[in-house]
Amino acid sequence: QEAYLAREKEQQPKSFDDVEVLIKKHEDFVTTMTANEDKIQGVCSFAQRLCQENHYL
């Protein structure tokens, strides 16, 4: 837990510019995720079907 907290502290933005960069990265991630929503949903549906048919072993 201490190692995790130390890493978290290192990753926190130290300036307004750092915050803007993180916001831009997040916006880019959301845009990509939205663009791939159908593919993501397809993978989730396929995985659920495999589990229902006991193909997870």
C-alpha distance matrix in Angstrom:
0.0 3.8 5.4 5.1 6.2 8.6 9.9 10.5 12.4 14.4 15.4 16.8 20.6 22.4 25.8 27.9 28.8 25.2 24.9 28.2 27.0 24.0 26.3 28.8 26.3 25.3 29.1 29.8 27.2 28.8 32.2 31.5 30.0 33.0 35.4 33.9 33.6 36.5 35.0 31.6 33.4 35.5 32.6 31.1 34.6 35.1 31.9 32.8 36.3 35.0 32.9 35.9 38.1 35.8 35.4 31.7 32.3
3.8 0.0 3.8 5.4 5.1 6.1 8.6 9.8 10.6 12.4 14.3 15.6 19.3 20.5 24.2 26.6 27.6 24.0 24.2 27.6 26.5 23.8 26.5 28.9 26.6 26.1 29.8 30.6 28.4 30.1 33.5 32.9 31.7 34.8 37.1 35.9 35.8 38.8 37.3 34.0 36.1 38.3 35.4 34.1 37.6 38.2 35.1 36.1 39.6 38.3 36.4 39.5 41.6 39.3 38.8 35.1 35.6
5.4 3.8 0.0 3.8 5.5 5.1 6.2 8.6 9.9 10.7 12.5 14.6 18.2 19.6 23.2 25.8 26.2 22.5 23.1 26.3 24.7 22.1 25.1 27.1 24.6 24.4 28.2 28.6 26.4 28.5 31.6 30.8 29.9 33.1 35.1 33.8 34.1 37.1 35.3 32.2 34.6 36.5 33.5 32.6 36.3 36.6 33.5 34.9 38.3 36.9 35.3 38.5 40.5 38.2 37.3 33.6 34.1
5.1 5.4 3.8 0.0 3.8 5.4 5.2 6.2 8.7 10.0 10.7 12.6 16.3 18.3 21.7 23.8 24.3 20.6 20.7 23.8 22.3 19.4 22.1 24.3 21.7 21.2 25.0 25.5 23.2 25.1 28.3 27.6 26.5 29.7 31.8 30.6 30.7 33.7 32.2 29.0 31.3 33.4 30.5 29.5 33.1 33.7 30.7 32.0 35.5 34.3 32.7 35.9 38.0 36.0 35.1 31.5 32.4
6.2 5.1 5.5 3.8 0.0 3.8 5.4 5.0 6.2 8.7 9.9 10.8 14.5 16.1 19.6 21.9 22.8 19.3 19.2 22.7 21.7 18.9 21.5 24.1 22.0 21.3 25.1 26.1 24.1 25.7 29.1 28.8 27.8 30.7 33.1 32.3 32.2 35.5 34.2 31.0 33.2 35.5 33.0 31.7 35.4 36.2 33.4 34.4 38.0 37.2 35.4 38.4 40.8 38.9 38.2 34.6 35.7
8.6 6.1 5.1 5.4 3.8 0.0 3.8 5.4 5.2 6.4 8.8 10.3 13.8 14.8 18.5 21.2 21.9 18.4 19.0 22.4 21.2 18.9 21.9 24.2 22.1 22.2 25.9 26.6 24.9 27.0 30.1 29.7 29.2 32.2 34.3 33.6 33.9 37.2 35.7 32.7 35.2 37.4 34.8 33.9 37.6 38.3 35.5 36.9 40.4 39.4 37.9 41.0 43.2 41.2 40.3 36.7 37.6
9.9 8.6 6.2 5.2 5.4 3.8 0.0 3.8 5.4 5.1 6.3 8.9 12.3 14.0 17.5 19.9 20.1 16.3 17.1 20.2 18.5 16.2 19.4 21.3 18.9 19.1 22.9 23.3 21.6 23.9 26.8 26.3 25.9 29.0 30.9 30.1 30.7 33.9 32.4 29.5 32.2 34.3 31.7 31.0 34.8 35.4 32.8 34.4 37.8 36.8 35.6 38.8 40.8 39.0 37.9 34.4 35.4
10.5 9.8 8.6 6.2 5.0 5.4 3.8 0.0 3.8 5.4 5.2 6.4 10.2 12.4 15.7 17.7 18.3 14.6 14.6 17.9 16.8 14.0 16.8 19.2 17.2 16.9 20.6 21.5 19.8 21.7 24.9 24.7 24.2 27.0 29.2 28.7 29.0 32.4 31.2 28.2 30.7 33.2 30.8 29.9 33.6 34.6 32.1 33.4 36.9 36.3 35.0 38.0 40.3 38.7 37.8 34.4 35.8
12.4 10.6 9.9 8.7 6.2 5.2 5.4 3.8 0.0 3.8 5.4 5.4 8.9 10.0 13.6 16.2 17.1 13.8 14.1 17.7 17.0 14.8 17.6 20.2 18.7 18.7 22.2 23.4 22.2 24.1 27.1 27.2 26.9 29.7 31.8 31.7 32.0 35.5 34.5 31.6 34.0 36.6 34.4 33.5 37.2 38.2 35.8 37.1 40.6 40.0 38.7 41.7 44.1 42.5 41.6 38.2 39.5
14.4 12.4 10.7 10.0 8.7 6.4 5.1 5.4 3.8 0.0 3.8 5.7 8.3 9.2 12.8 15.7 15.8 12.4 13.7 16.9 15.5 13.9 17.3 19.2 17.5 18.3 21.8 22.4 21.5 23.9 26.5 26.4 26.6 29.5 31.3 31.1 31.9 35.4 34.1 31.4 34.2 36.5 34.2 33.8 37.6 38.3 36.0 37.7 41.1 40.3 39.3 42.5 44.6 43.1 41.8 38.5 39.7
15.4 14.3 12.5 10.7 9.9 8.8 6.3 5.2 5.4 3.8 0.0 3.8 6.4 8.8 11.8 13.9 13.8 10.1 11.0 14.0 12.4 10.4 13.7 15.7 13.8 14.5 18.0 18.7 17.7 20.1 22.7 22.7 22.9 25.7 27.5 27.5 28.3 31.8 30.6 28.1 30.9 33.2 31.1 30.7 34.5 35.4 33.3 34.9 38.3 37.8 37.0 40.0 42.2 40.9 39.6 36.4 38.0
16.8 15.6 14.6 12.6 10.8 10.3 8.9 6.4 5.4 5.7 3.8 0.0 3.8 6.4 9.3 11.3 12.1 8.7 8.7 12.3 11.8 9.7 12.5 15.1 14.1 14.3 17.6 18.9 18.3 20.1 22.9 23.5 23.6 26.0 28.1 28.4 29.0 32.6 31.9 29.3 31.8 34.5 32.7 32.0 35.7 37.0 35.0 36.3 39.8 39.6 38.6 41.4 43.9 42.8 41.7 38.5 40.3
20.6 19.3 18.2 16.3 14.5 13.8 12.3 10.2 8.9 8.3 6.4 3.8 0.0 3.8 5.8 7.6 8.3 5.1 5.7 9.2 9.1 8.0 10.7 13.1 12.9 13.6 16.4 17.8 18.0 19.8 22.1 23.0 23.7 25.8 27.7 28.5 29.2 33.0 32.4 30.1 32.7 35.5 33.9 33.5 37.1 38.4 36.7 38.1 41.6 41.5 40.8 43.5 46.0 45.1 43.9 40.9 42.8
22.4 20.5 19.6 18.3 16.1 14.8 14.0 12.4 10.0 9.2 8.8 6.4 3.8 0.0 3.8 7.2 8.3 6.3 7.8 11.0 11.3 11.2 13.7 15.8 16.0 17.1 19.6 20.9 21.5 23.3 25.3 26.4 27.2 29.3 31.1 32.0 32.9 36.6 36.0 33.8 36.5 39.2 37.6 37.2 40.8 42.2 40.5 41.9 45.3 45.2 44.5 47.2 49.6 48.7 47.5 44.4 46.3
25.8 24.2 23.2 21.7 19.6 18.5 17.5 15.7 13.6 12.8 11.8 9.3 5.8 3.8 0.0 3.8 5.3 5.1 6.5 8.8 10.0 10.9 12.6 14.5 15.6 16.8 18.6 20.2 21.3 22.9 24.6 26.0 27.2 28.8 30.5 31.9 32.8 36.5 36.3 34.3 36.9 39.7 38.5 38.1 41.6 43.1 41.7 43.1 46.5 46.6 46.0 48.7 51.1 50.4 49.1 46.3 48.3
27.9 26.6 25.8 23.8 21.9 21.2 19.9 17.7 16.2 15.7 13.9 11.3 7.6 7.2 3.8 0.0 3.8 5.4 5.0 6.3 8.7 9.9 10.5 12.4 14.3 15.3 16.5 18.4 19.9 21.1 22.5 24.4 25.6 26.8 28.6 30.3 31.1 34.9 34.9 33.1 35.5 38.4 37.6 37.2 40.6 42.3 41.1 42.4 45.7 46.1 45.7 48.1 50.6 50.2 49.0 46.3 48.6
28.8 27.6 26.2 24.3 22.8 21.9 20.1 18.3 17.1 15.8 13.8 12.1 8.3 8.3 5.3 3.8 0.0 3.8 5.4 5.0 6.3 8.7 9.8 10.6 12.4 14.3 15.3 16.5 18.4 20.0 21.0 22.6 24.3 25.7 27.0 28.7 30.0 33.6 33.4 31.9 34.6 37.2 36.4 36.4 39.8 41.2 40.3 41.8 44.9 45.2 45.1 47.6 49.9 49.6 48.1 45.5 47.8
25.2 24.0 22.5 20.6 19.3 18.4 16.3 14.6 13.8 12.4 10.1 8.7 5.1 6.3 5.1 5.4 3.8 0.0 3.8 5.4 5.1 6.3 8.7 9.9 10.6 12.4 14.3 15.4 16.6 18.5 20.0 21.2 22.6 24.4 25.8 27.1 28.3 32.0 31.5 29.7 32.5 35.1 34.0 33.9 37.4 38.7 37.5 39.1 42.3 42.4 42.1 44.8 47.1 46.5 45.1 42.4 44.5
24.9 24.2 23.1 20.7 19.2 19.0 17.1 14.6 14.1 13.7 11.0 8.7 5.7 7.8 6.5 5.0 5.4 3.8 0.0 3.8 5.4 5.1 6.1 8.6 9.9 10.5 12.2 14.2 15.2 16.5 18.3 19.9 20.9 22.4 24.3 25.7 26.5 30.2 30.2 28.2 30.7 33.6 32.6 32.2 35.6 37.3 36.1 37.4 40.7 41.1 40.6 43.1 45.6 45.2 44.0 41.3 43.7
28.2 27.6 26.3 23.8 22.7 22.4 20.2 17.9 17.7 16.9 14.0 12.3 9.2 11.0 8.8 6.3 5.0 5.4 3.8 0.0 3.8 5.4 5.1 6.2 8.6 9.8 10.4 12.2 14.2 15.3 16.4 18.3 19.8 20.9 22.4 24.3 25.3 29.0 29.1 27.6 30.1 32.9 32.2 32.2 35.4 37.1 36.3 37.6 40.7 41.3 41.2 43.6 46.0 45.8 44.4 42.0 44.5
27.0 26.5 24.7 22.3 21.7 21.2 18.5 16.8 17.0 15.5 12.4 11.8 9.1 11.3 10.0 8.7 6.3 5.1 5.4 3.8 0.0 3.8 5.5 5.1 6.2 8.6 9.9 10.5 12.3 14.3 15.3 16.5 18.3 19.9 21.1 22.6 24.1 27.6 27.3 25.8 28.7 31.2 30.3 30.5 33.9 35.2 34.4 36.1 39.1 39.4 39.4 42.0 44.2 43.9 42.3 39.9 42.2
24.0 23.8 22.1 19.4 18.9 18.9 16.2 14.0 14.8 13.9 10.4 9.7 8.0 11.2 10.9 9.9 8.7 6.3 5.1 5.4 3.8 0.0 3.8 5.4 5.0 6.2 8.6 9.8 10.5 12.3 14.2 15.3 16.4 18.3 19.9 21.1 22.1 25.8 25.4 23.5 26.3 28.9 27.9 27.8 31.2 32.7 31.6 33.1 36.3 36.6 36.4 38.9 41.2 40.9 39.5 36.9 39.3
26.3 26.5 25.1 22.1 21.5 21.9 19.4 16.8 17.6 17.3 13.7 12.5 10.7 13.7 12.6 10.5 9.8 8.7 6.1 5.1 5.5 3.8 0.0 3.8 5.4 5.1 6.1 8.6 9.8 10.5 12.2 14.2 15.2 16.3 18.3 19.9 20.6 24.4 24.6 22.8 25.2 28.1 27.5 27.3 30.4 32.2 31.5 32.7 35.8 36.5 36.4 38.6 41.1 41.1 39.8 37.5 40.1
28.8 28.9 27.1 24.3 24.1 24.2 21.3 19.2 20.2 19.2 15.7 15.1 13.1 15.8 14.5 12.4 10.6 9.9 8.6 6.2 5.1 5.4 3.8 0.0 3.8 5.4 5.0 6.1 8.5 9.9 10.4 12.2 14.1 15.2 16.4 18.3 19.6 23.2 23.3 22.0 24.7 27.3 26.8 27.1 30.2 31.7 31.3 32.8 35.7 36.4 36.6 38.9 41.1 41.3 39.7 37.6 40.3
26.3 26.6 24.6 21.7 22.0 22.1 18.9 17.2 18.7 17.5 13.8 14.1 12.9 16.0 15.6 14.3 12.4 10.6 9.9 8.6 6.2 5.0 5.4 3.8 0.0 3.8 5.5 5.1 6.2 8.7 9.9 10.6 12.2 14.2 15.3 16.5 18.0 21.5 21.1 19.7 22.6 25.0 24.1 24.5 27.8 29.1 28.4 30.2 33.1 33.5 33.7 36.2 38.3 38.2 36.6 34.3 36.9
25.3 26.1 24.4 21.2 21.3 22.2 19.1 16.9 18.7 18.3 14.5 14.3 13.6 17.1 16.8 15.3 14.3 12.4 10.5 9.8 8.6 6.2 5.1 5.4 3.8 0.0 3.8 5.4 5.0 6.2 8.6 9.9 10.4 12.2 14.2 15.3 16.0 19.8 19.7 17.8 20.4 23.2 22.5 22.3 25.6 27.2 26.5 27.9 30.9 31.6 31.6 33.9 36.2 36.3 34.9 32.7 35.4
29.1 29.8 28.2 25.0 25.1 25.9 22.9 20.6 22.2 21.8 18.0 17.6 16.4 19.6 18.6 16.5 15.3 14.3 12.2 10.4 9.9 8.6 6.1 5.0 5.5 3.8 0.0 3.8 5.4 5.1 6.1 8.6 9.8 10.5 12.2 14.2 15.0 18.7 19.1 17.8 20.1 22.9 22.8 22.9 25.8 27.6 27.4 28.7 31.5 32.5 32.7 34.8 37.1 37.5 36.1 34.3 37.2
29.8 30.6 28.6 25.5 26.1 26.6 23.3 21.5 23.4 22.4 18.7 18.9 17.8 20.9 20.2 18.4 16.5 15.4 14.2 12.2 10.5 9.8 8.6 6.1 5.1 5.4 3.8 0.0 3.8 5.5 5.1 6.2 8.5 9.9 10.5 12.3 14.0 17.4 17.3 16.5 19.3 21.6 21.3 22.0 24.9 26.3 26.3 28.0 30.6 31.3 31.9 34.2 36.1 36.5 34.8 33.0 35.9
27.2 28.4 26.4 23.2 24.1 24.9 21.6 19.8 22.2 21.5 17.7 18.3 18.0 21.5 21.3 19.9 18.4 16.6 15.2 14.2 12.3 10.5 9.8 8.5 6.2 5.0 5.4 3.8 0.0 3.8 5.4 5.2 6.1 8.5 9.9 10.6 11.9 15.4 15.1 13.6 16.5 18.9 18.3 18.7 21.8 23.2 22.9 24.6 27.3 27.9 28.4 30.7 32.8 33.0 31.4 29.5 32.3
28.8 30.1 28.5 25.1 25.7 27.0 23.9 21.7 24.1 23.9 20.1 20.1 19.8 23.3 22.9 21.1 20.0 18.5 16.5 15.3 14.3 12.3 10.5 9.9 8.7 6.2 5.1 5.5 3.8 0.0 3.8 5.4 5.0 6.0 8.5 9.8 10.1 13.8 14.4 12.8 15.0 17.9 17.9 17.9 20.7 22.6 22.5 23.7 26.4 27.6 27.9 29.8 32.1 32.7 31.4 29.7 32.8
32.2 33.5 31.6 28.3 29.1 30.1 26.8 24.9 27.1 26.5 22.7 22.9 22.1 25.3 24.6 22.5 21.0 20.0 18.3 16.4 15.3 14.2 12.2 10.4 9.9 8.6 6.1 5.1 5.4 3.8 0.0 3.8 5.5 5.2 6.1 8.7 9.8 13.1 13.9 13.3 15.6 18.0 18.5 19.1 21.5 23.3 23.7 25.1 27.5 28.7 29.5 31.3 33.4 34.2 32.7 31.3 34.5
31.5 32.9 30.8 27.6 28.8 29.7 26.3 24.7 27.2 26.4 22.7 23.5 23.0 26.4 26.0 24.4 22.6 21.2 19.9 18.3 16.5 15.3 14.2 12.2 10.6 9.9 8.6 6.2 5.2 5.4 3.8 0.0 3.8 5.4 5.1 6.2 8.5 11.5 11.3 11.0 13.8 15.7 15.8 17.0 19.6 20.8 21.3 23.1 25.3 26.2 27.2 29.3 31.0 31.8 29.9 28.6 31.6
30.0 31.7 29.9 26.5 27.8 29.2 25.9 24.2 26.9 26.6 22.9 23.6 23.7 27.2 27.2 25.6 24.3 22.6 20.9 19.8 18.3 16.4 15.2 14.1 12.2 10.4 9.8 8.5 6.1 5.0 5.5 3.8 0.0 3.8 5.4 5.1 5.9 9.4 9.4 8.1 10.7 13.2 13.2 13.8 16.5 18.1 18.3 19.8 22.3 23.3 24.1 26.0 28.0 28.8 27.2 25.9 29.0
33.0 34.8 33.1 29.7 30.7 32.2 29.0 27.0 29.7 29.5 25.7 26.0 25.8 29.3 28.8 26.8 25.7 24.4 22.4 20.9 19.9 18.3 16.3 15.2 14.2 12.2 10.5 9.9 8.5 6.0 5.2 5.4 3.8 0.0 3.8 5.4 5.0 8.4 9.9 9.3 10.8 13.5 14.5 14.9 16.9 19.0 19.8 20.8 23.0 24.6 25.5 26.9 29.0 30.2 28.9 27.9 31.3
35.4 37.1 35.1 31.8 33.1 34.3 30.9 29.2 31.8 31.3 27.5 28.1 27.7 31.1 30.5 28.6 27.0 25.8 24.3 22.4 21.1 19.9 18.3 16.4 15.3 14.2 12.2 10.5 9.9 8.5 6.1 5.1 5.4 3.8 0.0 3.8 5.7 7.8 8.8 9.7 11.6 13.3 14.5 15.8 17.5 19.1 20.3 21.8 23.5 25.0 26.4 27.9 29.5 30.8 29.2 28.4 31.7
33.9 35.9 33.8 30.6 32.3 33.6 30.1 28.7 31.7 31.1 27.5 28.4 28.5 32.0 31.9 30.3 28.7 27.1 25.7 24.3 22.6 21.1 19.9 18.3 16.5 15.3 14.2 12.3 10.6 9.8 8.7 6.2 5.1 5.4 3.8 0.0 3.8 5.6 5.3 6.2 8.6 10.0 10.8 12.4 14.3 15.5 16.7 18.5 20.1 21.3 22.9 24.5 26.0 27.2 25.4 24.7 28.0
33.6 35.8 34.1 30.7 32.2 33.9 30.7 29.0 32.0 31.9 28.3 29.0 29.2 32.9 32.8 31.1 30.0 28.3 26.5 25.3 24.1 22.1 20.6 19.6 18.0 16.0 15.0 14.0 11.9 10.1 9.8 8.5 5.9 5.0 5.7 3.8 0.0 3.8 5.5 5.1 6.0 8.5 10.0 10.5 12.1 14.1 15.3 16.4 18.2 19.9 21.1 22.4 24.3 25.7 24.4 23.7 27.2
36.5 38.8 37.1 33.7 35.5 37.2 33.9 32.4 35.5 35.4 31.8 32.6 33.0 36.6 36.5 34.9 33.6 32.0 30.2 29.0 27.6 25.8 24.4 23.2 21.5 19.8 18.7 17.4 15.4 13.8 13.1 11.5 9.4 8.4 7.8 5.6 3.8 0.0 3.8 5.5 5.1 6.1 8.7 9.9 10.4 12.2 14.2 15.2 16.4 18.3 20.0 20.9 22.5 24.3 22.9 22.8 26.3
35.0 37.3 35.3 32.2 34.2 35.7 32.4 31.2 34.5 34.1 30.6 31.9 32.4 36.0 36.3 34.9 33.4 31.5 30.2 29.1 27.3 25.4 24.6 23.3 21.1 19.7 19.1 17.3 15.1 14.4 13.9 11.3 9.4 9.9 8.8 5.3 5.5 3.8 0.0 3.8 5.4 5.0 6.3 8.7 9.9 10.5 12.3 14.2 15.3 16.5 18.5 20.0 21.2 22.6 20.7 20.5 23.8
31.6 34.0 32.2 29.0 31.0 32.7 29.5 28.2 31.6 31.4 28.1 29.3 30.1 33.8 34.3 33.1 31.9 29.7 28.2 27.6 25.8 23.5 22.8 22.0 19.7 17.8 17.8 16.5 13.6 12.8 13.3 11.0 8.1 9.3 9.7 6.2 5.1 5.5 3.8 0.0 3.8 5.4 5.2 6.3 8.7 10.0 10.7 12.4 14.3 15.5 16.7 18.5 20.2 21.2 19.7 18.8 22.3
33.4 36.1 34.6 31.3 33.2 35.2 32.2 30.7 34.0 34.2 30.9 31.8 32.7 36.5 36.9 35.5 34.6 32.5 30.7 30.1 28.7 26.3 25.2 24.7 22.6 20.4 20.1 19.3 16.5 15.0 15.6 13.8 10.7 10.8 11.6 8.6 6.0 5.1 5.4 3.8 0.0 3.8 5.5 5.0 6.1 8.5 9.8 10.5 12.2 14.2 15.4 16.4 18.3 19.9 18.9 18.5 22.2
35.5 38.3 36.5 33.4 35.5 37.4 34.3 33.2 36.6 36.5 33.2 34.5 35.5 39.2 39.7 38.4 37.2 35.1 33.6 32.9 31.2 28.9 28.1 27.3 25.0 23.2 22.9 21.6 18.9 17.9 18.0 15.7 13.2 13.5 13.3 10.0 8.5 6.1 5.0 5.4 3.8 0.0 3.8 5.4 5.1 6.1 8.5 9.9 10.5 12.3 14.3 15.3 16.5 18.3 16.9 17.0 20.6
32.6 35.4 33.5 30.5 33.0 34.8 31.7 30.8 34.4 34.2 31.1 32.7 33.9 37.6 38.5 37.6 36.4 34.0 32.6 32.2 30.3 27.9 27.5 26.8 24.1 22.5 22.8 21.3 18.3 17.9 18.5 15.8 13.2 14.5 14.5 10.8 10.0 8.7 6.3 5.2 5.5 3.8 0.0 3.8 5.5 5.1 6.1 8.6 9.9 10.5 12.3 14.2 15.4 16.5 14.6 14.2 17.7
31.1 34.1 32.6 29.5 31.7 33.9 31.0 29.9 33.5 33.8 30.7 32.0 33.5 37.2 38.1 37.2 36.4 33.9 32.2 32.2 30.5 27.8 27.3 27.1 24.5 22.3 22.9 22.0 18.7 17.9 19.1 17.0 13.8 14.9 15.8 12.4 10.5 9.9 8.7 6.3 5.0 5.4 3.8 0.0 3.8 5.5 5.1 6.1 8.6 9.9 10.7 12.3 14.3 15.3 14.3 13.6 17.3
34.6 37.6 36.3 33.1 35.4 37.6 34.8 33.6 37.2 37.6 34.5 35.7 37.1 40.8 41.6 40.6 39.8 37.4 35.6 35.4 33.9 31.2 30.4 30.2 27.8 25.6 25.8 24.9 21.8 20.7 21.5 19.6 16.5 16.9 17.5 14.3 12.1 10.4 9.9 8.7 6.1 5.1 5.5 3.8 0.0 3.8 5.4 5.1 6.2 8.7 9.9 10.5 12.4 14.3 13.6 13.8 17.6
35.1 38.2 36.6 33.7 36.2 38.3 35.4 34.6 38.2 38.3 35.4 37.0 38.4 42.2 43.1 42.3 41.2 38.7 37.3 37.1 35.2 32.7 32.2 31.7 29.1 27.2 27.6 26.3 23.2 22.6 23.3 20.8 18.1 19.0 19.1 15.5 14.1 12.2 10.5 10.0 8.5 6.1 5.1 5.5 3.8 0.0 3.8 5.4 5.1 6.2 8.7 9.9 10.6 12.3 10.9 11.5 15.1
31.9 35.1 33.5 30.7 33.4 35.5 32.8 32.1 35.8 36.0 33.3 35.0 36.7 40.5 41.7 41.1 40.3 37.5 36.1 36.3 34.4 31.6 31.5 31.3 28.4 26.5 27.4 26.3 22.9 22.5 23.7 21.3 18.3 19.8 20.3 16.7 15.3 14.2 12.3 10.7 9.8 8.5 6.1 5.1 5.4 3.8 0.0 3.8 5.4 5.1 6.3 8.7 9.9 10.6 9.2 8.7 12.5
32.8 36.1 34.9 32.0 34.4 36.9 34.4 33.4 37.1 37.7 34.9 36.3 38.1 41.9 43.1 42.4 41.8 39.1 37.4 37.6 36.1 33.1 32.7 32.8 30.2 27.9 28.7 28.0 24.6 23.7 25.1 23.1 19.8 20.8 21.8 18.5 16.4 15.2 14.2 12.4 10.5 9.9 8.6 6.1 5.1 5.4 3.8 0.0 3.8 5.4 5.1 6.2 8.7 9.9 9.9 9.8 13.6
36.3 39.6 38.3 35.5 38.0 40.4 37.8 36.9 40.6 41.1 38.3 39.8 41.6 45.3 46.5 45.7 44.9 42.3 40.7 40.7 39.1 36.3 35.8 35.7 33.1 30.9 31.5 30.6 27.3 26.4 27.5 25.3 22.3 23.0 23.5 20.1 18.2 16.4 15.3 14.3 12.2 10.5 9.9 8.6 6.2 5.1 5.4 3.8 0.0 3.8 5.4 5.1 6.2 8.6 8.6 9.9 13.4
35.0 38.3 36.9 34.3 37.2 39.4 36.8 36.3 40.0 40.3 37.8 39.6 41.5 45.2 46.6 46.1 45.2 42.4 41.1 41.3 39.4 36.6 36.5 36.4 33.5 31.6 32.5 31.3 27.9 27.6 28.7 26.2 23.3 24.6 25.0 21.3 19.9 18.3 16.5 15.5 14.2 12.3 10.5 9.9 8.7 6.2 5.1 5.4 3.8 0.0 3.8 5.5 5.2 6.2 5.0 6.4 9.8
32.9 36.4 35.3 32.7 35.4 37.9 35.6 35.0 38.7 39.3 37.0 38.6 40.8 44.5 46.0 45.7 45.1 42.1 40.6 41.2 39.4 36.4 36.4 36.6 33.7 31.6 32.7 31.9 28.4 27.9 29.5 27.2 24.1 25.5 26.4 22.9 21.1 20.0 18.5 16.7 15.4 14.3 12.3 10.7 9.9 8.7 6.3 5.1 5.4 3.8 0.0 3.8 5.4 5.0 5.8 5.6 9.1
35.9 39.5 38.5 35.9 38.4 41.0 38.8 38.0 41.7 42.5 40.0 41.4 43.5 47.2 48.7 48.1 47.6 44.8 43.1 43.6 42.0 38.9 38.6 38.9 36.2 33.9 34.8 34.2 30.7 29.8 31.3 29.3 26.0 26.9 27.9 24.5 22.4 20.9 20.0 18.5 16.4 15.3 14.2 12.3 10.5 9.9 8.7 6.2 5.1 5.5 3.8 0.0 3.8 5.5 7.7 8.8 11.8
38.1 41.6 40.5 38.0 40.8 43.2 40.8 40.3 44.1 44.6 42.2 43.9 46.0 49.6 51.1 50.6 49.9 47.1 45.6 46.0 44.2 41.2 41.1 41.1 38.3 36.2 37.1 36.1 32.8 32.1 33.4 31.0 28.0 29.0 29.5 26.0 24.3 22.5 21.2 20.2 18.3 16.5 15.4 14.3 12.4 10.6 9.9 8.7 6.2 5.2 5.4 3.8 0.0 3.8 5.6 8.2 10.5
35.8 39.3 38.2 36.0 38.9 41.2 39.0 38.7 42.5 43.1 40.9 42.8 45.1 48.7 50.4 50.2 49.6 46.5 45.2 45.8 43.9 40.9 41.1 41.3 38.2 36.3 37.5 36.5 33.0 32.7 34.2 31.8 28.8 30.2 30.8 27.2 25.7 24.3 22.6 21.2 19.9 18.3 16.5 15.3 14.3 12.3 10.6 9.9 8.6 6.2 5.0 5.5 3.8 0.0 3.8 5.5 7.1
35.4 38.8 37.3 35.1 38.2 40.3 37.9 37.8 41.6 41.8 39.6 41.7 43.9 47.5 49.1 49.0 48.1 45.1 44.0 44.4 42.3 39.5 39.8 39.7 36.6 34.9 36.1 34.8 31.4 31.4 32.7 29.9 27.2 28.9 29.2 25.4 24.4 22.9 20.7 19.7 18.9 16.9 14.6 14.3 13.6 10.9 9.2 9.9 8.6 5.0 5.8 7.7 5.6 3.8 0.0 3.8 5.7
31.7 35.1 33.6 31.5 34.6 36.7 34.4 34.4 38.2 38.5 36.4 38.5 40.9 44.4 46.3 46.3 45.5 42.4 41.3 42.0 39.9 36.9 37.5 37.6 34.3 32.7 34.3 33.0 29.5 29.7 31.3 28.6 25.9 27.9 28.4 24.7 23.7 22.8 20.5 18.8 18.5 17.0 14.2 13.6 13.8 11.5 8.7 9.8 9.9 6.4 5.6 8.8 8.2 5.5 3.8 0.0 3.8
32.3 35.6 34.1 32.4 35.7 37.6 35.4 35.8 39.5 39.7 38.0 40.3 42.8 46.3 48.3 48.6 47.8 44.5 43.7 44.5 42.2 39.3 40.1 40.3 36.9 35.4 37.2 35.9 32.3 32.8 34.5 31.6 29.0 31.3 31.7 28.0 27.2 26.3 23.8 22.3 22.2 20.6 17.7 17.3 17.6 15.1 12.5 13.6 13.4 9.8 9.1 11.8 10.5 7.1 5.7 3.8 0.0
